């Protein structure tokens, strides 16, 4: 009954390879996210999807392509992996886009992370 | 200049101590504020939201100063289990995009 799950947990691969990371949430949330946490531990948003539609794409190289087959899944495909892609990738989800006027604050729930090492 | 700045620490404190962390943010249009906690090799988890009037949750007190653009977290009666990295988080838009500080590491010793 994990709320947000990611596979694989660890990924070691060679430069130039193409790899995918999968994320699934069973919380019934509408919005999903990908974050990257680098070696300095900074967590940075990469993408956000709401109901399968891309709503945030933060200056991420186009080697990274998110795909959302349905609102419970958001996968991340990375082409031509580079050394600098080594990091921990976290998937997250939240219930709705935060409605400023309503003053709602929707918690984001994070998956356990995928530790990617590019050699 | 980073959008959200925190002292990385580590803060080494004995059990039972009171410890406070500050965080500053650069965008005055920031809308929502949070403290997340991240244990070693684990995912971040929401500790508490930060409201304009300040709020408390057990041993944890959060304060927001919009004029000075800083947020604080006070932990009273520290426990060993409080040892973690505390992440200051800010959102700027209705897209719920979280912007994280680099985190402050806390180590509580017996």
gemmi code that builds the backbone of each chain (N, CA, C; Angstrom):
import gemmi

chains = {
    "A": [
        ("UNK", (0.774, -1.223, 0.000), (0.000, 0.000, 0.000), (0.807, 1.276, 0.000)),
        ("UNK", (1.948, 1.204, -0.679), (2.752, 2.404, -0.838), (1.973, 3.449, -1.628)),
        ("UNK", (2.030, 4.704, -1.175), (1.225, 5.747, -1.803), (1.812, 6.154, -3.157)),
        ("UNK", (3.120, 6.457, -3.164), (3.807, 6.834, -4.389), (4.995, 5.879, -4.520)),
        ("UNK", (5.016, 5.127, -5.599), (6.092, 4.162, -5.768), (6.872, 4.456, -7.042)),
        ("UNK", (8.142, 4.111, -7.023), (9.009, 4.338, -8.166), (9.811, 3.075, -8.412)),
        ("UNK", (10.073, 2.819, -9.680), (10.980, 1.730, -10.041), (11.866, 2.183, -11.190)),
        ("UNK", (13.114, 1.775, -11.180), (13.772, 0.998, -10.130), (14.206, 1.899, -8.972)),
        ("UNK", (14.648, 1.289, -7.901), (15.160, 2.060, -6.770), (16.591, 2.519, -7.047)),
        ("UNK", (17.349, 1.658, -7.718), (18.726, 1.986, -8.091), (18.895, 1.712, -9.574)),
        ("UNK", (19.684, 2.551, -10.229), (19.911, 2.386, -11.656), (21.354, 2.795, -11.934)),
        ("UNK", (22.152, 1.834, -12.364), (23.543, 2.102, -12.729), (23.671, 1.797, -14.205)),
        ("UNK", (24.181, 2.749, -14.951), (24.220, 2.573, -16.397), (25.397, 3.319, -17.003)),
        ("UNK", (25.658, 3.043, -18.259), (26.774, 3.685, -18.951), (26.301, 4.961, -19.632)),
        ("UNK", (27.230, 5.869, -19.802), (26.977, 7.102, -20.580), (26.473, 6.714, -21.961)),
        ("UNK", (25.523, 7.496, -22.441), (25.025, 7.273, -23.793), (23.820, 6.359, -23.866)),
        ("UNK", (23.570, 5.610, -22.784), (22.401, 4.714, -22.779), (21.112, 5.503, -22.614)),
        ("UNK", (19.989, 4.818, -22.929), (18.650, 5.370, -22.707), (17.998, 4.551, -21.588)),
        ("UNK", (17.387, 5.228, -20.643), (16.757, 4.513, -19.531), (15.433, 5.184, -19.155)),
        ("UNK", (14.584, 4.410, -18.485), (13.306, 4.949, -18.002), (13.141, 4.688, -16.526)),
        ("UNK", (12.461, 5.611, -15.874), (12.074, 5.451, -14.474), (10.549, 5.545, -14.433)),
        ("UNK", (9.942, 4.637, -13.666), (8.472, 4.634, -13.617), (7.989, 5.133, -12.261)),
        ("UNK", (6.839, 5.776, -12.292), (6.233, 6.261, -11.065), (4.745, 5.994, -11.104)),
        ("UNK", (4.230, 5.547, -9.986), (2.796, 5.289, -9.867), (2.313, 5.790, -8.513)),
        ("UNK", (1.131, 6.380, -8.496), (0.538, 6.775, -7.218), (-0.876, 6.207, -7.125)),
        ("UNK", (-1.198, 5.730, -5.918), (-2.525, 5.143, -5.715), (-3.370, 6.004, -4.783)),
        ("UNK", (-3.087, 7.312, -4.807), (-3.790, 8.250, -3.929), (-4.967, 8.920, -4.624)),
        ("UNK", (-5.137, 8.641, -5.903), (-6.207, 9.298, -6.653), (-5.905, 10.748, -6.955)),
        ("UNK", (-4.644, 11.130, -6.894), (-4.251, 12.520, -7.141), (-4.296, 12.861, -8.628)),
        ("UNK", (-4.493, 14.172, -8.886), (-4.557, 14.650, -10.266), (-3.212, 15.126, -10.792)),
        ("UNK", (-2.325, 15.516, -9.893), (-1.085, 16.165, -10.316), (0.127, 15.355, -9.881)),
        ("UNK", (1.056, 15.200, -10.807), (2.290, 14.460, -10.509), (3.493, 15.265, -10.958)),
        ("UNK", (4.628, 14.975, -10.348), (5.828, 15.791, -10.527), (7.062, 14.898, -10.611)),
        ("UNK", (8.086, 15.423, -11.267), (9.422, 14.853, -11.166), (10.365, 15.911, -10.629)),
        ("UNK", (11.191, 15.494, -9.630), (12.213, 16.348, -9.051), (13.561, 15.655, -9.201)),
        ("UNK", (14.612, 16.472, -9.250), (15.973, 15.941, -9.273), (16.707, 16.474, -8.037)),
        ("UNK", (17.379, 15.567, -7.310), (18.196, 15.984, -6.169), (19.640, 15.634, -6.491)),
        ("UNK", (20.453, 16.678, -6.644), (21.840, 16.438, -7.067), (22.726, 16.098, -5.872)),
        ("UNK", (24.021, 16.000, -6.154), (24.965, 15.567, -5.108), (25.075, 16.575, -3.975)),
        ("UNK", (24.718, 17.838, -4.252), (24.732, 18.858, -3.204), (23.410, 18.880, -2.449)),
        ("UNK", (22.557, 17.939, -2.766), (21.267, 17.747, -2.074), (20.202, 18.777, -2.435)),
        ("UNK", (20.442, 19.594, -3.468), (19.395, 20.527, -3.878), (18.316, 19.776, -4.644)),
        ("UNK", (17.081, 19.983, -4.217), (15.925, 19.378, -4.878), (15.338, 20.398, -5.835)),
        ("UNK", (15.180, 20.006, -7.112), (14.682, 20.973, -8.078), (13.585, 20.342, -8.934)),
        ("UNK", (12.522, 21.084, -9.148), (11.420, 20.586, -9.973), (11.889, 20.432, -11.408)),
        ("UNK", (11.456, 19.353, -12.041), (11.743, 19.160, -13.465), (10.452, 19.332, -14.276)),
        ("UNK", (9.443, 18.562, -13.912), (8.185, 18.565, -14.662), (7.010, 18.447, -13.706)),
        ("UNK", (5.860, 18.937, -14.199), (4.619, 18.703, -13.478), (3.537, 18.388, -14.496)),
        ("UNK", (2.724, 17.389, -14.184), (1.604, 17.000, -15.032), (0.330, 17.095, -14.222)),
        ("UNK", (-0.727, 17.598, -14.881), (-2.029, 17.601, -14.253), (-2.995, 16.887, -15.179)),
        ("UNK", (-3.588, 15.808, -14.693), (-4.499, 15.021, -15.528), (-3.892, 14.698, -16.890)),
        ("UNK", (-2.706, 14.210, -16.862), (-1.959, 13.766, -18.050), (-1.446, 14.901, -18.929)),
        ("UNK", (-1.666, 16.149, -18.522), (-1.169, 17.259, -19.342), (0.019, 17.937, -18.687)),
        ("UNK", (1.027, 18.240, -19.478), (2.218, 18.908, -18.969), (1.878, 20.341, -18.586)),
        ("UNK", (2.190, 20.724, -17.333), (1.922, 22.098, -16.928), (3.184, 22.845, -16.503)),
        ("UNK", (4.205, 22.128, -16.108), (5.477, 22.778, -15.768), (6.593, 22.017, -16.453)),
        ("UNK", (7.472, 22.740, -17.093), (8.660, 22.128, -17.680), (9.789, 23.110, -17.419)),
        ("UNK", (10.572, 22.787, -16.423), (11.629, 23.708, -16.020), (12.895, 23.393, -16.792)),
        ("UNK", (13.370, 24.297, -17.554), (14.616, 24.204, -18.339), (15.375, 22.892, -18.189)),
        ("UNK", (14.721, 21.852, -18.605), (15.328, 20.525, -18.552), (15.723, 20.158, -19.971)),
        ("UNK", (16.928, 19.578, -20.170), (17.313, 19.204, -21.534), (16.260, 18.319, -22.184)),
        ("UNK", (16.114, 18.425, -23.487), (15.067, 17.629, -24.134), (15.428, 16.160, -24.244)),
        ("UNK", (16.577, 15.765, -23.656), (16.863, 14.328, -23.527), (15.923, 13.685, -22.495)),
        ("UNK", (15.318, 14.537, -21.670), (14.382, 14.046, -20.651), (12.969, 14.182, -21.196)),
        ("UNK", (12.260, 13.069, -21.252), (10.889, 13.160, -21.762), (9.941, 12.446, -20.810)),
        ("UNK", (9.089, 13.225, -20.142), (8.094, 12.612, -19.268), (6.939, 12.080, -20.108)),
        ("UNK", (6.305, 11.038, -19.583), (5.122, 10.501, -20.260), (4.107, 10.102, -19.205)),
        ("UNK", (2.880, 10.517, -19.422), (1.833, 10.198, -18.461), (0.724, 9.432, -19.177)),
        ("UNK", (0.746, 8.099, -19.106), (-0.277, 7.314, -19.801), (-1.661, 7.459, -19.166)),
        ("UNK", (-1.687, 7.746, -17.873), (-2.943, 8.024, -17.175), (-2.578, 8.820, -15.934)),
        ("UNK", (-3.580, 9.325, -15.224), (-3.213, 10.269, -14.169), (-2.554, 9.602, -12.960)),
        ("UNK", (-2.522, 8.285, -12.924), (-1.859, 7.589, -11.819), (-0.394, 7.285, -12.111)),
        ("UNK", (0.031, 7.550, -13.315), (1.397, 7.198, -13.715), (2.089, 8.380, -14.385)),
        ("UNK", (3.357, 8.562, -14.027), (4.187, 9.554, -14.714), (5.578, 8.952, -14.820)),
        ("UNK", (5.953, 8.604, -16.038), (7.246, 7.972, -16.269), (8.221, 9.001, -16.815)),
        ("UNK", (9.489, 8.714, -16.603), (10.540, 9.623, -17.073), (11.510, 8.833, -17.918)),
        ("UNK", (11.625, 9.234, -19.170), (12.563, 8.572, -20.070), (13.734, 9.522, -20.309)),
        ("UNK", (14.937, 8.968, -20.226), (16.127, 9.796, -20.420), (16.960, 9.197, -21.544)),
        ("UNK", (17.193, 9.983, -22.575), (18.023, 9.543, -23.703), (19.460, 9.984, -23.504)),
        ("UNK", (20.351, 9.229, -24.105), (21.779, 9.620, -24.162), (22.285, 10.118, -22.816)),
        ("UNK", (22.225, 9.268, -21.839), (22.591, 9.658, -20.476), (23.999, 10.231, -20.400)),
        ("UNK", (24.127, 11.256, -19.558), (25.414, 11.918, -19.334), (25.800, 11.776, -17.865)),
        ("UNK", (27.105, 11.989, -17.614), (27.587, 11.863, -16.240), (26.811, 12.778, -15.285)),
        ("UNK", (26.499, 13.977, -15.770), (25.807, 14.972, -14.929), (24.372, 14.611, -14.600)),
        ("UNK", (23.870, 13.558, -15.224), (22.505, 13.119, -14.910), (22.469, 12.297, -13.625)),
        ("UNK", (23.630, 11.918, -13.129), (23.686, 11.144, -11.877), (23.067, 11.970, -10.761)),
        ("UNK", (22.088, 11.414, -10.109), (21.336, 12.141, -9.078), (20.286, 11.192, -8.515)),
        ("UNK", (19.524, 11.713, -7.561), (18.344, 10.975, -7.100), (17.120, 11.664, -7.707)),
        ("UNK", (16.276, 10.892, -8.338), (15.078, 11.426, -8.982), (13.869, 11.027, -8.139)),
        ("UNK", (13.111, 12.038, -7.736), (11.918, 11.801, -6.921), (10.678, 12.135, -7.726)),
        ("UNK", (9.730, 11.248, -7.649), (8.396, 11.497, -8.163), (7.538, 11.970, -6.994)),
        ("UNK", (6.546, 12.796, -7.264), (5.638, 13.259, -6.209), (4.250, 13.415, -6.798)),
        ("UNK", (3.264, 13.476, -5.931), (1.897, 13.746, -6.404), (1.172, 14.610, -5.394)),
        ("UNK", (0.145, 15.319, -5.888), (-0.711, 16.095, -4.997), (-2.125, 16.074, -5.549)),
        ("UNK", (-3.072, 16.439, -4.686), (-4.483, 16.214, -5.015), (-4.968, 17.073, -6.165)),
        ("UNK", (-4.761, 18.375, -6.078), (-5.245, 19.286, -7.120), (-4.226, 20.399, -7.264)),
        ("UNK", (-4.296, 21.101, -8.358), (-3.497, 22.313, -8.438), (-3.949, 23.222, -7.304)),
        ("UNK", (-3.001, 23.790, -6.664), (-3.349, 24.599, -5.499), (-4.155, 25.793, -5.946)),
        ("UNK", (-5.275, 25.977, -5.289), (-6.165, 27.070, -5.671), (-5.902, 28.238, -4.739)),
        ("UNK", (-5.227, 29.218, -5.260), (-4.814, 30.336, -4.429), (-6.014, 31.026, -3.799)),
        ("UNK", (-7.051, 31.254, -4.601), (-8.199, 31.991, -4.089), (-8.849, 31.248, -2.931)),
        ("UNK", (-8.884, 29.941, -3.048), (-9.526, 29.151, -1.988), (-8.587, 28.963, -0.807)),
        ("UNK", (-7.344, 29.365, -0.969), (-6.405, 29.229, 0.144), (-6.071, 27.790, 0.465)),
        ("UNK", (-6.273, 26.892, -0.495), (-5.992, 25.486, -0.222), (-4.489, 25.234, -0.300)),
        ("UNK", (-4.054, 24.352, 0.506), (-2.659, 23.940, 0.455), (-2.628, 22.430, 0.295)),
        ("UNK", (-2.194, 21.990, -0.881), (-2.189, 20.563, -1.116), (-0.798, 20.001, -0.895)),
        ("UNK", (-0.710, 19.075, 0.029), (0.576, 18.456, 0.330), (1.047, 17.639, -0.854)),
        ("UNK", (2.312, 17.694, -1.138), (2.900, 16.804, -2.129), (3.497, 15.601, -1.406)),
        ("UNK", (3.180, 14.431, -1.940), (3.696, 13.189, -1.379), (4.764, 12.665, -2.323)),
        ("UNK", (5.916, 12.358, -1.756), (7.052, 11.950, -2.573), (7.213, 10.439, -2.585)),
        ("UNK", (7.688, 9.942, -3.709), (8.094, 8.544, -3.798), (9.445, 8.360, -3.126)),
        ("UNK", (9.925, 7.124, -3.018), (11.162, 6.829, -2.294), (12.428, 7.237, -3.037)),
        ("UNK", (12.305, 7.630, -4.292), (13.473, 8.068, -5.052), (14.093, 6.953, -5.874)),
        ("UNK", (14.703, 7.350, -6.969), (15.490, 6.433, -7.820), (16.893, 7.006, -7.890)),
        ("UNK", (17.848, 6.195, -7.421), (19.240, 6.641, -7.414), (19.888, 6.233, -8.726)),
        ("UNK", (20.169, 7.236, -9.554), (20.741, 6.985, -10.874), (22.226, 7.302, -10.844)),
        ("UNK", (23.030, 6.365, -11.287), (24.471, 6.580, -11.401), (24.881, 6.296, -12.837)),
        ("UNK", (25.437, 7.305, -13.470), (25.883, 7.165, -14.855), (27.408, 7.074, -14.853)),
        ("UNK", (27.908, 5.992, -15.425), (29.367, 5.757, -15.412), (30.002, 6.106, -16.760)),
    ],
    "B": [
        ("UNK", (22.078, 34.592, -6.819), (21.520, 34.365, -5.476), (20.454, 33.272, -5.565)),
        ("UNK", (20.494, 32.315, -4.641), (19.515, 31.238, -4.668), (18.152, 31.784, -4.254)),
        ("UNK", (17.094, 31.150, -4.791), (15.750, 31.629, -4.486), (15.385, 31.395, -3.026)),
        ("UNK", (15.827, 30.292, -2.484), (15.535, 29.957, -1.083), (16.866, 29.557, -0.442)),
        ("UNK", (17.256, 30.274, 0.587), (18.565, 30.034, 1.188), (18.448, 29.572, 2.624)),
        ("UNK", (19.264, 28.589, 2.947), (19.314, 28.076, 4.320), (20.769, 27.849, 4.705)),
        ("UNK", (21.045, 27.958, 5.982), (22.346, 27.569, 6.512), (22.401, 26.046, 6.475)),
        ("UNK", (23.399, 25.475, 5.796), (23.406, 24.014, 5.664), (23.702, 23.270, 6.961)),
        ("UNK", (24.291, 23.996, 7.967), (24.651, 23.333, 9.216), (25.929, 22.511, 9.022)),
        ("UNK", (26.148, 21.402, 9.759), (25.134, 20.820, 10.648), (25.016, 21.541, 11.984)),
        ("UNK", (23.833, 21.464, 12.533), (23.589, 21.911, 13.885), (23.680, 20.664, 14.772)),
        ("UNK", (24.652, 20.676, 15.661), (24.809, 19.560, 16.594), (24.303, 20.013, 17.958)),
        ("UNK", (23.248, 19.383, 18.446), (22.659, 19.816, 19.711), (22.437, 18.601, 20.606)),
        ("UNK", (22.448, 18.798, 21.931), (22.148, 17.674, 22.837), (20.646, 17.467, 22.916)),
        ("UNK", (20.280, 16.268, 23.280), (18.850, 15.972, 23.521), (18.277, 16.977, 24.497)),
        ("UNK", (17.067, 17.391, 24.227), (16.405, 18.321, 25.142), (16.643, 19.782, 24.805)),
        ("UNK", (17.563, 20.043, 23.908), (17.873, 21.439, 23.553), (16.772, 22.022, 22.673)),
        ("UNK", (16.770, 23.341, 22.624), (15.909, 24.063, 21.682), (16.793, 24.556, 20.540)),
        ("UNK", (16.337, 24.361, 19.333), (17.137, 24.770, 18.176), (16.241, 25.490, 17.185)),
        ("UNK", (16.802, 26.473, 16.509), (16.016, 27.256, 15.551), (16.750, 27.339, 14.229)),
        ("UNK", (15.989, 27.221, 13.153), (16.533, 27.374, 11.812), (15.831, 28.548, 11.141)),
        ("UNK", (16.593, 29.269, 10.334), (15.997, 30.322, 9.521), (16.166, 30.017, 8.058)),
        ("UNK", (15.360, 30.672, 7.278), (15.392, 30.488, 5.840), (14.988, 31.821, 5.224)),
        ("UNK", (15.648, 32.238, 4.167), (15.239, 33.461, 3.482), (14.865, 33.132, 2.046)),
        ("UNK", (13.917, 33.886, 1.517), (13.491, 33.669, 0.132), (13.564, 34.990, -0.609)),
        ("UNK", (13.819, 34.903, -1.908), (14.111, 36.129, -2.659), (12.900, 36.705, -3.386)),
        ("UNK", (11.906, 35.865, -3.667), (10.782, 36.335, -4.468), (9.655, 36.830, -3.570)),
        ("UNK", (9.407, 38.123, -3.616), (8.377, 38.697, -2.734), (6.975, 38.252, -3.133)),
        ("UNK", (6.844, 37.655, -4.320), (5.528, 37.158, -4.739), (5.254, 35.756, -4.218)),
        ("UNK", (6.130, 35.245, -3.397), (5.943, 33.898, -2.849), (4.603, 33.800, -2.140)),
        ("UNK", (3.982, 32.635, -2.273), (2.606, 32.523, -1.807), (2.419, 31.579, -0.639)),
        ("UNK", (3.106, 30.466, -0.681), (2.933, 29.481, 0.388), (4.291, 29.017, 0.873)),
        ("UNK", (4.305, 28.572, 2.126), (5.581, 28.269, 2.770), (5.428, 26.986, 3.586)),
        ("UNK", (6.486, 26.178, 3.551), (6.418, 24.884, 4.224), (7.784, 24.548, 4.796)),
        ("UNK", (7.760, 23.674, 5.765), (8.968, 22.972, 6.174), (8.765, 21.491, 5.869)),
        ("UNK", (9.723, 20.921, 5.164), (9.753, 19.491, 4.910), (10.929, 18.919, 5.684)),
        ("UNK", (10.835, 17.636, 5.955), (11.918, 16.927, 6.631), (12.382, 15.821, 5.708)),
        ("UNK", (13.713, 15.648, 5.624), (14.240, 14.555, 4.813), (15.254, 13.782, 5.638)),
        ("UNK", (14.960, 12.523, 5.868), (15.910, 11.648, 6.541), (16.922, 11.154, 5.518)),
        ("UNK", (18.064, 10.692, 6.037), (19.154, 10.257, 5.167), (18.668, 9.181, 4.194)),
        ("UNK", (18.892, 9.391, 2.929), (18.564, 8.439, 1.870), (17.061, 8.132, 1.780)),
        ("UNK", (16.254, 9.094, 2.207), (14.797, 8.935, 2.131), (14.204, 10.107, 1.372)),
        ("UNK", (12.907, 10.033, 1.136), (12.233, 11.111, 0.438), (11.839, 12.228, 1.403)),
        ("UNK", (11.637, 13.452, 0.896), (11.151, 14.537, 1.753), (9.709, 14.267, 2.173)),
        ("UNK", (9.404, 14.687, 3.398), (8.021, 14.566, 3.894), (7.632, 15.887, 4.536)),
        ("UNK", (6.382, 16.264, 4.320), (5.903, 17.517, 4.883), (5.943, 17.464, 6.403)),
        ("UNK", (6.589, 18.448, 6.988), (6.602, 18.584, 8.448), (5.441, 19.490, 8.867)),
        ("UNK", (5.404, 20.669, 8.278), (4.298, 21.578, 8.571), (4.244, 22.706, 7.561)),
        ("UNK", (3.043, 23.221, 7.363), (2.877, 24.445, 6.586), (3.209, 25.617, 7.494)),
        ("UNK", (3.489, 26.755, 6.895), (3.808, 27.953, 7.667), (2.770, 29.011, 7.325)),
        ("UNK", (2.061, 29.465, 8.323), (1.004, 30.451, 8.108), (1.467, 31.830, 8.581)),
        ("UNK", (0.837, 32.844, 8.005), (1.264, 34.220, 8.279), (1.270, 34.555, 9.753)),
        ("UNK", (0.328, 33.974, 10.486), (0.205, 34.306, 11.910), (1.128, 33.447, 12.764)),
        ("UNK", (1.896, 32.570, 12.118), (2.726, 31.628, 12.881), (1.880, 30.459, 13.337)),
        ("UNK", (2.471, 29.296, 13.453), (1.708, 28.134, 13.869), (2.602, 27.141, 14.598)),
        ("UNK", (1.944, 26.333, 15.392), (2.661, 25.408, 16.255), (2.084, 24.016, 16.076)),
        ("UNK", (2.963, 23.023, 16.140), (2.508, 21.642, 16.074), (3.364, 20.862, 17.053)),
        ("UNK", (2.850, 20.695, 18.254), (3.623, 20.007, 19.287), (4.887, 20.779, 19.631)),
        ("UNK", (6.029, 20.152, 19.452), (7.298, 20.798, 19.792), (7.817, 21.735, 18.700)),
        ("UNK", (7.112, 21.800, 17.601), (7.560, 22.571, 16.443), (6.742, 23.853, 16.283)),
        ("UNK", (7.465, 24.951, 16.094), (6.806, 26.244, 15.856), (7.385, 26.865, 14.601)),
        ("UNK", (6.511, 27.281, 13.709), (6.949, 27.925, 12.471), (6.483, 29.374, 12.467)),
        ("UNK", (7.331, 30.237, 11.946), (6.999, 31.665, 11.849), (7.324, 32.146, 10.456)),
        ("UNK", (6.545, 33.136, 10.011), (6.771, 33.743, 8.700), (6.866, 35.251, 8.884)),
        ("UNK", (7.876, 35.853, 8.283), (7.999, 37.305, 8.289), (8.060, 37.758, 6.833)),
        ("UNK", (6.907, 38.194, 6.319), (6.839, 38.546, 4.896), (7.645, 39.798, 4.585)),
        ("UNK", (7.672, 40.723, 5.526), (8.391, 41.986, 5.274), (9.879, 41.718, 5.073)),
        ("UNK", (10.425, 40.816, 5.895), (11.851, 40.507, 5.796), (12.120, 39.283, 4.935)),
        ("UNK", (11.056, 38.665, 4.486), (11.152, 37.487, 3.611), (11.959, 36.377, 4.270)),
        ("UNK", (11.588, 36.058, 5.485), (12.204, 34.886, 6.086), (11.193, 34.044, 6.853)),
        ("UNK", (11.576, 32.794, 6.989), (10.749, 31.792, 7.643), (11.623, 31.124, 8.705)),
        ("UNK", (11.026, 30.766, 9.801), (11.817, 30.103, 10.841), (11.117, 28.841, 11.318)),
        ("UNK", (11.924, 27.956, 11.872), (11.399, 26.737, 12.490), (12.098, 26.576, 13.830)),
        ("UNK", (11.314, 26.437, 14.875), (11.853, 26.245, 16.212), (11.477, 24.850, 16.681)),
        ("UNK", (12.455, 24.119, 17.164), (12.189, 22.789, 17.712), (12.562, 22.812, 19.192)),
        ("UNK", (11.581, 22.515, 20.005), (11.818, 22.484, 21.463), (12.039, 21.054, 21.911)),
        ("UNK", (12.782, 20.892, 23.017), (12.979, 19.565, 23.612), (13.390, 18.547, 22.546)),
        ("UNK", (14.482, 18.804, 21.877), (14.939, 17.970, 20.761), (15.045, 16.502, 21.165)),
        ("UNK", (14.641, 15.650, 20.247), (14.764, 14.197, 20.419), (15.783, 13.668, 19.426)),
        ("UNK", (16.327, 12.518, 19.740), (17.269, 11.872, 18.815), (16.624, 11.694, 17.449)),
        ("UNK", (15.346, 11.398, 17.463), (14.628, 11.128, 16.206), (14.396, 12.391, 15.380)),
        ("UNK", (14.716, 13.558, 15.932), (14.600, 14.793, 15.138), (15.781, 14.965, 14.192)),
        ("UNK", (16.811, 14.151, 14.351), (17.986, 14.235, 13.484), (17.564, 13.983, 12.042)),
        ("UNK", (17.800, 14.970, 11.194), (17.364, 14.910, 9.800), (17.811, 16.198, 9.125)),
        ("UNK", (17.478, 16.320, 7.850), (17.670, 17.583, 7.142), (16.320, 18.260, 7.012)),
        ("UNK", (16.280, 19.541, 7.350), (15.020, 20.291, 7.315), (15.059, 21.233, 6.114)),
        ("UNK", (14.070, 21.071, 5.256), (14.024, 21.790, 3.988), (12.978, 22.893, 4.046)),
        ("UNK", (13.404, 24.086, 3.746), (12.490, 25.227, 3.657), (11.942, 25.249, 2.232)),
        ("UNK", (10.655, 25.398, 2.086), (10.029, 25.273, 0.763), (9.054, 26.419, 0.545)),
        ("UNK", (9.079, 26.940, -0.664), (8.256, 28.109, -1.028), (7.566, 27.810, -2.350)),
        ("UNK", (6.331, 28.296, -2.497), (5.703, 28.208, -3.827), (5.411, 29.608, -4.331)),
        ("UNK", (5.449, 29.750, -5.664), (5.263, 31.066, -6.274), (4.009, 31.196, -7.097)),
        ("UNK", (3.439, 30.049, -7.475), (2.326, 30.145, -8.423), (1.323, 29.053, -8.149)),
        ("UNK", (0.184, 29.160, -8.823), (-0.885, 28.191, -8.592), (-0.552, 26.831, -9.167)),
        ("UNK", (0.568, 26.737, -9.842), (0.961, 25.438, -10.352), (1.538, 24.540, -9.289)),
        ("UNK", (1.580, 25.027, -8.052), (2.043, 24.203, -6.943), (3.489, 23.758, -7.117)),
        ("UNK", (4.273, 24.608, -7.777), (5.673, 24.265, -7.981), (6.431, 24.608, -6.706)),
        ("UNK", (6.977, 23.579, -6.067), (7.731, 23.780, -4.840), (9.160, 24.177, -5.177)),
        ("UNK", (9.653, 25.229, -4.517), (11.056, 25.602, -4.639), (11.717, 25.332, -3.290)),
        ("UNK", (12.726, 24.484, -3.322), (13.357, 24.027, -2.085), (14.622, 24.811, -1.777)),
        ("UNK", (14.846, 25.040, -0.490), (16.156, 25.471, -0.033), (17.074, 24.260, -0.003)),
        ("UNK", (18.337, 24.518, 0.250), (19.307, 23.438, 0.253), (19.254, 22.546, 1.488)),
        ("UNK", (18.473, 22.973, 2.485), (18.315, 22.146, 3.675), (19.292, 22.507, 4.772)),
        ("UNK", (18.847, 22.292, 6.004), (19.688, 22.467, 7.187), (19.743, 21.128, 7.900)),
        ("UNK", (20.957, 20.652, 8.123), (21.100, 19.344, 8.767), (21.147, 19.506, 10.286)),
        ("UNK", (20.329, 18.718, 10.945), (20.286, 18.714, 12.413), (20.733, 17.361, 12.920)),
        ("UNK", (21.653, 17.381, 13.892), (22.056, 16.135, 14.549), (21.843, 16.317, 16.039)),
        ("UNK", (20.978, 15.507, 16.593), (20.696, 15.540, 18.024), (21.462, 14.400, 18.670)),
        ("UNK", (22.281, 14.758, 19.671), (23.148, 13.751, 20.298), (22.653, 13.432, 21.707)),
        ("UNK", (22.912, 12.199, 22.163), (22.476, 11.834, 23.523), (23.225, 12.640, 24.584)),
    ],
}
model = gemmi.Model(1)
for chain_id, residues in chains.items():
    chain = gemmi.Chain(chain_id)
    for i, (resn, *xyz) in enumerate(residues, 1):
        res = gemmi.Residue()
        res.name, res.seqid = resn, gemmi.SeqId(i, " ")
        for name, pos in zip(("N", "CA", "C"), xyz):
            atom = gemmi.Atom()
            atom.name, atom.element = name, gemmi.Element(name[0])
            atom.pos, atom.b_iso = gemmi.Position(*pos), 0.0
            res.add_atom(atom)
        chain.add_residue(res)
    model.add_chain(chain)
structure = gemmi.Structure()
structure.add_model(model)
structure.setup_entities()
